[in-house]
């Protein structure tokens, strides 16, 4: 959920896939042949929380292949690309749009029904094309049709393959209160429904139904499908809550401030890589903001309402150059999972602050109730920086650990 903002010769296809993966994918060959289920698919990540406000990966689709840069979103299910059908509201030039070629998914296919609850399916005939409409919290939307095409991929064991995967061909885009970055072709939906690319790959026995990402505080990082890169130790795990909406939620949790509980309990946490910032419900946001303000009493910081980068900013005696310059004025937050012993999601100051282009320090925790999120408490990218976050759909659990996100390492 972004709240801000087919035929060439086989030799050509294989050669291009090797070239592409050597350029864009990290391949770690094993000394002996391995089952694909023991391997992973790794995508280098581009972007940052501020000033870009998004993280993206490049995914190759079709034959001949074309590269599409997609916004990473664990808060939605459907992967879609801007589509030359023709397209209304597309941000890319026509030669960079996806071109369908009589490859639509029909209403009678299981992947179509996976997109909709039984009472919301638009299908009247199983031979009709599978149309979709997806809406986001910033009131943006994509309307289109489900299609299937090869997606060339490379496993960490060196295997190259091109499964036929379903995704959305979006021909009517509405950007709501924000816009996709100019280079972005669509959204890589990574929720836990049967319609996601990761789940499709698992169903085809290509990789385990595990998704992980590691976003660096310096920008960039990596995303992976499969269990090969999940550390065998050091991870903190908590069960995922059953959620028919396809989002990754855990809880209940209690807020700690400066290492101590502050009486804010019962939070249900939704982890959403499609949100740049963390959002708390009105009650929780107000309480946390009061804690921060009280903690700053006597410190040489003043609120800077003239800085509109984020709702709350503070200025120091001189301009800050990095969060490291300001972090000692702030205390760490933590969310303690009350149903999981000794499991806390740590949010140190560098995971809830940014430095604006004016040199002020700004709060990257926002009031979700003001943007229509109601009582949702949403963990966004800023609070997941420099952590490996793993969504294990097979075991129905979510885990995290501090990590160097500059490059993936084998467990």
Buried (B, 14 or more C-beta within 10 A) or exposed (E): BBBBBEEEEEEEBEEBBBEBBEEBBBBBEBEEEBEBBBBBBBBBBBBBBBEBBBBBBBBBBBBEBBBBBBBBBBBBBBBBBBBBBEBEBBBBEEEBBBEBEEBBBBBEBEBBBBBBEEEEBEBEEEEBBBBBBBBBBBEBBBBBBBBBBBBBBBBBBBBBBBBEBBBBBBBBBBBBEBBBBEEBBBBBBBBBBBBBBBBBBBEEEBBBBBBBBBBBBEBBBBBBBBBBBBBEEEBBBBBBBEBEEBBBBBBBBBBBBEEEEBEBEEBBBBBBBBBBBBBBBBEBBEBBBEBBEEBBEEEEBEEBEEBEBBBBBBBBEEEBEEBEBBBEBBBBBBBBBBEBEEBBBBBBBBBBBBBBEBBBBBBBBBBBBEBEBEEBBBBBBBBBBBBBBBBBBEBEBBBBBEBEBBEBEEE
